[in-house]
Amino acid sequence: MTVHTAKTVVLDIANNYGGDWVELRSVDFYLNGELIPIGIEGIRFCGASDYYEDNLPECAFITSLPKVSWSEEAGFATDYAVENIRLVCTFMAHIEFDQIVINNGHYEGYGTIFGVRDVKIYTALVAFDHDSDLVYGEPITDSKLIFDGTFREHVEGDVEDPETLILLGASTDSGPDIPIALAQAFYACTITGTENNLSDLVVPISSFRSRRRSGSPSYLQVVVPGLDRYDDIVLRPSGDVVINMIYSMGAVIISQGEIARVNMGTVNYQKSSQSGSITLSGSKQTTYTSGKTVPLSNVTWSSFNSGTLRVGLAVPDLDLNPGDTVAVGGLSFTAELITTTVSISANGTITSGMEISGL
């Protein structure tokens, strides 16, 4: 694992899962599998562009504070800001870590929609001391982007729900970032286990198809090759089925993010004398609130029929969500429905496509 060094850690929080403010229970740092204890005495400055007086910015970083139930100082919360929030922590001494584990926001297991959704995390070798350093999206001196993706929504239960983030790497500590156009896209399927008091389960996939809408049920079907994981899968009937898209070059992860999530629905298997497979299907209603503009390149086809514009991509766009504004070829429209299909052959060859339709 890459060891990161930081005097300051910056979280630029784009949005949440739909609530009237933003909550984040904890941001914990690990080195070689060991939690790095952080108390108020180890923090030089902590601030946010918006926060609630009982849930101060430092409450997300102090490791002794509770991750379950509710109390004052139980995590960080904003005072009704729901997007474009900068959260900053400067430590008394530089810290070194190779993992970040978060627990997203909740209120005794409810109100999980207040949790952080899309976020970027930076490390910086300089100290932050002033409120003027708390402007969302402002350039950061001597900094490095180490995460650009999505925090999963906390499970509906008054339990710890730790998520280990997949941190970004670079070819060398001092070298330039690797352009995403040079990286290879991969896909990973995880079945969450916290809802059934189990660990998360990563399963291989031979194909998946997702249909995502905002404010309406989204659907996902995944085919798992072989029958080896069937018993492990059915032990997690209350879990979520999650697809992550990962860009990497060799062992270096360039970018990653969640592109589909549903509640576990049906689990079926097919078996023949030669082979077998498992099919997972589910749905979940999610409201996307970012409403950002996403310029598209590498469009392979487009059509206009009965007032609906459709465009197709050979490779799914990692940043695009339903409700975003699509900009392509001098036109713009709102993405109402995003359909993604991916097939992975036995030798690892990936065939993919994304169709975006809207008005």
N, C-alpha and C positions, 0 to 999 in steps of 0.2 A: 504493500500500500504506500501511496505517496504521503509523506509527512509534511504538513502545512505549518508554517510559522506565522503568528499574528500578534500584533500589538492591539489591533482593533478588528472586530468582526462587524460587518454591515449587512443587514437584511433589507432589501428593497421589496416590499410586499405590494403586489399589484392589486390584489382583490381577495375576497373570501368566498364562501360557498353560498352566500345569499342573505346573511343576517344584517342587522342594523348597525353592527360594529364588528371589530375584529378581535379575536382572542387567540393567544398562543400560550400553552401551558409551560413548555420547557424547551430549551436548546442546550443539549449536553454534549460535551467534547470528550473523546476517548483517545487514548494512545496505547497501542499494543493490547487492546481489549480491556483496558482499565479506565474507569471513569475518572476524569480530572475534577477533583472537588473545587468548587468556586463558591466563596462566601462574599459578603458585602465588603470585607476588608481586602479582597483581591481585585476589586473593581475601582478603577480610577474615575471613570465617567460613563454614565449610561443615559441615553436619551432617545426620544422618538418624536417624530413630527406631530404626533397626536397621541395622548394617552389618558386613561381614567385615573383619578387620584388615588384609588385603592389598589390599583393594579399597575404599578409603575414599571417602566422598561426593564429595570434590573431583576424584576420578579421572574422573567423568562430564563435568566442565566444562573441564579443562585440555586445550587443543586439540592439543598436541604428542603426546599419548599415543596408542598404536596402536589402530586400529579393526579390525585383523585379527590372526590368530595368538593366542597366549596368553602373557601375562607378568604378573608382579605389577604392580599399578596399571593393568591393562588394563580400565578401566571400573569402575563402581560395582556392588557386590553386597551383598546382605543375608546375615546369618548365620542362615539358615533361616526368616526371616519371609517369608510368601508373600502377605500382604494388609495393607491399611491402613498404608502406610508413607509418612511425610513426608520428602522430600528437599529440602534448602534450600541455596542459595548466596547469600551476601551479598558484593558486590564492593567493592573499595576506593573506587571512584568509580562514580557512576551510569553505566549503559550505555544506549545507544539502539540499537534493532534493529527490523527489519521482517519478519524471517523466523527461524524456528527449524527446524533440521534435526537429526534424531536418527538414531543407529544403535542398533538394539535389541540385547539381550544374546545372546551365543552363545559357544561354546567351540570355537575353531578350526573354525567352521562347523557344529558339532553343538550339542546342548543348547539349541536355540532356544526350547524351551518355558519356559525360565527368564526369557524376555524380558517386559518390562512390557506389560500389556494396556490396561486402562481407567485413565485418568489425567485429572486436572485440573491446569492450570498457572495460577499467579497471578503477577502482578508486584506488588511493594510498594515504596513510597518510603521505607520505614524499614529500618534495619539489624537483623538478627537476631544475637544474641551468645551465647545460652544454650541449653542442652539443653531448657529448659522451652518453647522455641519450636518444638519438634519433634513436637508431638502431632497426629496425623492428623486432619483435619477441623476443627481448632480455628479460630475466626474469626481473620482476619489484619487488623491495623490498616492503614488507608489502602492497600487492595489492589484489584486488578482481575483478574477471571477472563478469561484470554485463550485458553484451550483447554479443551475438555470433550469428550473423545472417546477413540479407541482408537489405540494404536500398533500398526502391523502387525508380525507375527512376522518375525524375521530369516529370510532365505532360508537353505536348508541348503547352505552353502558358505562357505569361509574367505575372504570378500570383503567389501568395504565395501558396505553396503546402505542408503544414505541415504534418509530419508523427510522430505520437506518438509511440515511441519504446516500445516493450514488454521487460521489464528488467528481468534479471534472479534473482531468489531468492535462499536462502539457508535455511536449516532446523533451524539453529540458526546463529547469527552473527559470532560466534566464532567456530562453528562446522564444520566438513568436508563437502565438496561438496557431493551431492547425486549422485551416479553412474547412468548414463543414462539407464543402463540395468535394473534398478529397477523402472524406471519411466513408466508411461502410455502414449502412443501416442494418440493425438487427432488431429482433422483437423478443420480448420475454413475457411469460404469463405467470402470474402469481395468484394463488388463492389464499386470502387472508385467513389466519387461524385464531386471532384474538377472540372473536365472537364465540368460539367453541373451546376456549382455554387451551389452544394449541399454537404452535409456531406457524409462521407463514410457510406455504408450500409452493415451490417453483416447479412447474411442469413443462416438459417439452411440448411444442405445438407443430402440427403439420399444416394448419390453416386456421384462419379466423375471418369473420365478417362482422362488422359493426355498423349500426345505424344510429347516429347521434342527433338529437334535437335538444333545444333549450326549453325547459318548462313542460316538456312532454316526455313520456317514457322513451329511453334509449335501449337498444337491443344489441346483444352480443352472442355469437355462437363460435365456439372454439373446438377444434378437433385435436385430440391428444393421441399421438401414435402409440400403439401397444396398449396392454392392459395392466402393466406393472404398477401404475399409480392409482388404480381404481379404489382400492381400500383406503388409501390416504385421502383421496378426494372426498369420498362419501362421509368421512369423519368430520368434514367441515361444511355441513349443510347451511350454516348461517353466515358463511364467509362471503366476501366479495371476490369476483373474478376480475383481475386487473391486467391490462395489456400495456406494457411500456415499450416505447421506441427508443433505441439506443444508437447513437452514432459513435463509432470508435475507429481508431487506426491502430492495429495491433492490440496491445494491452491497454492503450490509452483511451479513456472515454472522453469524447469531445463535448457531447451534449446528450441529454436524455429527458424524457418526459412521459407522462401518462396520456395515452390516446384513447382509452376505453375503460370503463368501470361499470359493472352491473352487480346486482345481488345474485347469488347462486340460485338457479332455478332448477332445471332438470339435469340429471346425469344419466346418460344412456351409453351402452356399449354395443359394439358390433364385433362378432367373432367368426372367423372362418378357419379352415384347416391350415391356412398359410399365415394368417395375420389377424390382428384385431385393432380396434381403436375405440376411444371414448369421446363422446360428444357432450360438451357443456353448453347450456343455454340459460340466459337470464336477462333481466331488464332492471332498469333503475331510472327514476326521474331526477334530473339534475337541472338546476337553473344556472346558466353561465352569465356572469355580470360584467366581464371585462369590457366588451364592446370595442375592442381595439381594431385598427385597420391593419390588414395583412396583405402586402403585395405578393402576388403569385408569379412565379417564373416557371419555365418548363411545362407549360400547359400543353397537353397532347391533343385535346379536342374541345370543342364548345358547341352548344346548340341553344336555340331560343324557340320555345313553343308554348303557346297559350299563356303568355306573360311570365313564364318561368325560364330563367337562365341557368344553364348547366355547364360546368367546365370539368375536365378530367385531368388528373395528374398521374404520372407513372409512379412517383414516389410520394407517399403521404406527407403532408405538411405538418411538422411537429407542433407548430405554434398556433394552428387554426382551431378555433372552437365554434360551435353554433352561436349565432348572435354577433359574431365578428363581421366587420365589413371587408369584403374581398375586393381588391383592386387588381384588375387585369386588363391589359390592352386598352387603356384609356377609359374603361368602364368600371363601375363599382356597384356592388349589390350586397345585401345581407345574407349571410350563410344560414339558411333555415334548416337544411338537412345535409349531413356529411356522412357518406357511406364509404367505408374502407374495407378493402379485401386484400388478403395476403395469403399466399401459398408458399410453403417451404418444402422442397424436395428432400429425398433421403440423403442426397449428397450436399445439402445446404444451399442450393440455388433458390433465390427468393424472387417470386413474381408478385408484384403489388400494383395497386391502383387506388385512387381516391376520387370520388365524384362529389362535387359541391353543387347544390341547387338552392336557388333563392329568387327573391323578387328585386 
